[in-house]
Amino acid sequence: MIELLFFLILVFIVAVISSKIDKLPISAQMIFIFAGILVGWLVTGYIDVTKPPVSTIVLLIAEIALVLVLFTDASRVNLGDIKLNSLTTRLLSIGLILTIVLGITSAILIFTNLTFWEAAIIGVVLAPTDAALGQIVVNNKAIPSRIRETLEVESGLNDGLSVPFLLVFIAIGLAEESFSPTGYFIQTALEQIGLGALVGISVGLIGSAIVIKSRDKGWITPEYQRIAFLVLAVLSFIIADEIGGSGFIAAFVGGLATGYITRDAGKVMMDFAEAEGQFLNLTVFFLLGIILAGLIPFISWQIIIYAILSLTVIRMLPVAISLIGTHVSWDSVLFMGWFGPRGLASIVLALIALERLGNFPGQDTFILAVFVTVFFSVVAHGLTALPLSKLYIKRNKSKN
């Protein structure tokens, strides 16, 4: 209860001075993760994120947050615009795959105690980016719109695109841990992906069509239209989960379908994302801080090296390779490569892996690698978003 009281008071204080914070080289996520660490040291003490009830509570809050983020971000995407923006297409295809491959390879080389599939889930979980940690960048109108839109759309879609890879590697891990045929588990993973996509398309198309019909007849108010879309997001997740599909794939595909049918769905959902969604986001980072408080003594040099590589080489090299031939300046390539922060999606995907796999040999290394990388990202991108944006804008203007 003390933790909850501290959290709510902090939310109120940050809300009251939010415009001042926006002008500083820090982010709200940074404030809450450090506050969580402080509470963990002074009040909570060490907690095991893999054991109930902690794992259940944290996973539930994180899952709700990610489902809404997946649906909201996907609903805002205009599929036609993606085809026109070659930068986005390249980052979501070549860039994402190279990031996963490089992340897996680096994990194998650095963490010699891990099996291939354990290294693989680290690489996949840390592949998605989080635009919420770089809002200063994507909201800065002085930065070229093509660069801003590319980063925003990339972060909105690469978390959903990473889920199928994670499900496949979890399937391989389950097969190896249970000494069972890998084919059965991979088939199950593919069924989860397929059923999730089917549910997402069905709920998104049918639900959004009903909302449009109601709106045309003047039956629905703007407030309830927002609620209707939120319900579609959660419905997609629950229905898919109940029939054996991936709820996250369903939420992601449902968002795409809703955005395709209802062109302004993304705008409606943004009203939620900027208020209630932000509250959930900050809750997750506060809880992560509490968890990190107990993990800090166990951080090794290998974990630190991997975290640094994940935010630099593992992210920036694939971006540079994927943008070859696009005539994007090196300033822009480096800028886009650096602003690929790891955040909410990585936290939730890690928790999903822990829940599905149970206890496994490389579990401690996995938890440390993911959570420490997210922590480093919150700090590094929070501190650099404002100054590097100003530097990039200045250099961009001097060339024009």
N, C-alpha and C positions, 0 to 999 in steps of 0.2 A: 504493500500500500504506500510506503514511503517513496518507492521508485515511481509509482504512478503520480503521486502528488508533485514530486520534483519535475517529472516530465511535463505535466500540464502547466505548471508555473513557467517552465522554460518556453513552452509553446506560446504562451501569452506574451512573455517578454519579447521573444523574437518577432512575433506578429506586430507588436506595438512599434518596434524600431526597424521593421523590415526594409523600409526605403533607405535607411542609413546603412544597413548591412549590404544592400545591393551595390553601394558605392565603394565597398571595401574589398580587398583581395581575399575574401573568405566566402564560404558557402554555408547555407543553413545546415546541409548534411554534415559539414565539418564540425559545426557547433554541437550538433546532437550526438555525433559519434564520440567526441571527446567528453561530452557530458555523461554518456553511457559508461565510458571507461572510468570516470570519476565515481559514479554511483556503484559500479562494480567493485572498485577498490574499497570504498568506504562503507557500503551497505550490503550488497548482495554476496560478494565473495565469489569463489569459483563455481561456475555452473556448467554442467555437461550438456551441450547442445544436442547430443545424440540420444538423451534419455528423457522419457516423459516425466512430468508434464511440460517441461521446458520446450522440448522438441515439438510437441503438439501445438502449443500456444504460438511459438515463433513461426512455425510452418503455416499455420492458419492465417495469421496476419499477413505474412509475406505472400502467400498464395493469392489472397484476395487482392492485394496491391498489384501483383504481377498480372493477374487476369484482367483487371481494369486497364492497366497500362498497355497490355497486348491489344485488347479490343479498341481502346481509344486511339492508340498510335496507328493501328491498321486502318481504322475507319477514316482517318485523316488523309490517307494516301490516295492520290489519284494515279491509278495504274497507267494511264496514258502519259502522265508526266514522267514516270520512271523510264518509259521507253525513250522519251525525248532527252532525258538527262543521262548521258552515257557514263558520267562519273558515278552516279548512284548504282547503275547496273553493274559496273565493274567492281565496286566495293562490295556489293552484296553477292557477287559470284566469285570472281577470282580472289578478291581481297579476303572474304570470309573463309574460303577453303584454305588459302595459304596461311591465314592466321591460326586456324585449327591445327593444320599440319605442323607449323613451326612451334606452336604451343605444346603439342604432343612430343615432338622431337626434343625440345628443350627440357621437358619434364623427365623424359627417359634418361637424358645425359646427366642431369643434375641430381635427380632423386633415384639413385641406383637401386634402391630397395623396392621400387614400385614395379608392378607388372605392366604390360602394355596397356591393358584396359584401364588400369588405375591412372596411368599417365594420360590416357585418352580423355577420361572424363574431366581432368584438370584443364586440358587444352580446350575442350568444348565449352565448359562452364565459364571460362575466362575470355571467350571470343566475343560475346555481345558487348555493345557499348551502351552508355546511359547518358542521353542528352540532358537529363535533369541535373547532372553534375557540371554541365557546361552551359547553363542557361544564359550566362553573360555573353557567350559566343553566339548562340543561335538567335538571340534576341537583339543583337547589335546590328542595326540597319546600316552602319558604316562598312561592315564587312560585306563583300560582294554576295549578292543573293544566291548565286549559283553554289557558292561554297557553303553558305549557311543551310540552304535547303538540302544539299547533299548530305551533310552531317546529320541533320535532323531526321531525314527519311531513312538514312542508314541505321541510325540508332533505333528508329521506330520499327524496323523490320528484321534486323539481324538477330534479335532475341528469339522471335518466333521461328526463324529459319534455323536456329541452333538446336531447337528442341528435338527434331527428328534424329540428329546426330547423337544427342545425349541418350535418347531412348535405345538406339542401336548399341551403343557402348555399354549401357547399363545391362542390356540383354546378354552381351558377351560376358560381362562380369558375373552375372547370375549363373550363367552356364558353367563358367570355370569354378566358381565357389561351390556349386552343388554337384560338380562332376557329371553334368548332364549334357546331352547333345546341344551344341550351340544353335543348330537350325531351328529347334522348337522355340527358343527364346527370341531369336531374331524374327521369326514369323509372328510371334506375339507382339513384338515391337512394331512391326509393319502394320499389323491389324490395328494397333492403337493409333498409329499415324493416320491410316485410312479412315477408320471410324470417326476419329476426331475431326478430320477434314470434312467428312460427310455431314456430321452434326453441325459443324460451323456454317457450312454453306446453306443447309436447310433452315437453321434458326435465323441466320442473317438475312437470307432472301425473303422468307415468309414473314418474319417479324417486322423487317423494315418496310415491306410492302403494305402490311396492315397499318403501320404508323403513318405512312404517306397517305393512305386512303382516309384514315381518321383526320389527318391534318387538312386534307383537301375539303372535307366536309365540315371543318371547323369544330370537330368533336374534342380535340385534344389541346390543352394549354401548353405553352412553352416549358413550364416547370415539369409537367407530367411527360412531356416528350423526352426530356432528359432522363427521367426515371425509367421510362420504357426502354431506352437504349441501355441503361445500366442493367436492367433486368435481362435483356438479351445477352449481355456479356456473361452474367452469372449463370443464366440458363444454359448457354452453350457449354460452359465448364461442367456443370452438374450432370446434364444429360449424357455428355460424352463419357464422363467418369463412371456413371452408373452402368453403361452398356459395355464398358471395357475399352473405351477409347481414351485418347489423351485430351484432358480438359484444356490444356494450354494450347494445343494445336487447334482445338475447337474455338477457343476464344479469339485466337489470332485470325483464323480463316473467317470466323463470324464477323469480325471487325472489317476485314477486306470486303466481304459480301455486303455488309451494311453500308459501307462507304461507297461502294459501286452503285447501289440502288438509291441511297439517300445522300445526295451530294453534300448536304450541309451537316451530315451526322457528326463529322469530326469537329465542327464548330460547336455543336451542342454538347458533345462529350468534353470538349476543352473546358467548359464552365465547371465541370466536375473535377477534371484533372488539376485545375489551378487552385482548388480549395480542398475538398474532401480527399482527393487523391494525394495532394501534397502532405496532408496530415498523416495518411497511412505510410507514405514514403519516409517521413521523418521518424515515425514510430519504429519502422524496420531498422533504420540506422542507429537509433537510440538503443535498441535491443542488441544490435551488432556490437556496439561499444561495450555493453555489459559483458557480452560473451568474450570479447577481445581482452578484457581486463584479466581474465583468468588464463588466457593463452600467451600473453606477452612473455612470461618466463621461459616458454618452450620454443620461442622463435630462434631458428638456427641461421647460420650464414647462408646455407643453401636456400632457405625460404626467402631471405632478403634478396639474394641474387636473382631468383626466379621472378619475384615480384617486380624488380627493376626491369628485367628483360621483358616481362609481359607488357609493361607500360611503354617500352621503347622499341627495341628491335622486333619483338614478336608482333607488335601492332604496326610500327612505322614502315618496316621493310615490305610487308604485303601491300600496304597502301601505295608505296612508291612503285612497286612492280605492277600493280593493277592499273595504275594511271599512266603507264608508259604509252606514248603515242597520242595522248589527249591534249597536248600542248598546254598543260597546266604548269604554271611557273613553279620552280623549286620552293619558293617561299610558301606557296599554297599547299604543295605536297607535304612539306614539313609541318605546316600548321594543321592540316587535316589529319596527318599521321599522329601528331601529339594529342589532339583533342578526340581521343577515343577512350573516354573514362569508363572504368568498370564499376558497376553499381548494383542496383536492385535486381536485375535479371541474374547476375552472377550469384548473388546471395540466395535467391530462390531456387535456381537450378541446382546449386550445391545442396540445399536442404532436401530437395526432391531426390537427389542421388542417395543421400544418407538414409532417407526413409525407405526407398526401394531396395537398397542393397543390404541394409542392416549393418552389422559389424563386419568389417573386412580388414585385412592386414595393413593396407596403406591408408587407413582412415584418418589417422592423426596428421599425417603429411598432407593429405588432401584438404582437410579443414584449414590447416595453417596456411597452405599455399593460396587458397581462394580468399579467405577472410583477410589475410595480411595484404594481399594484392589490392583488394577493394579499399582497405584502409589507406594504403599508400596512394591510391588513385584519388580518394576523397581529399587528402591533404595536398597532393601535388597539383591536381587540376583546380582545386579551390584556390590555391595561392597564385597560380599562373594564368588563370582565365582572363582576368582584367589586364594585367601588364602585357601579356603576349598578344592579346587582342589589339591593344593600343599600338604596339610595335608593328604588328602585321598591317594594320590600317595605314600607319605612317609610311611603311615601305611600299605598300601598294599604291599610295597616292603619289609618291615620288617617282614611280615608274610610268605614271600616266600623264 
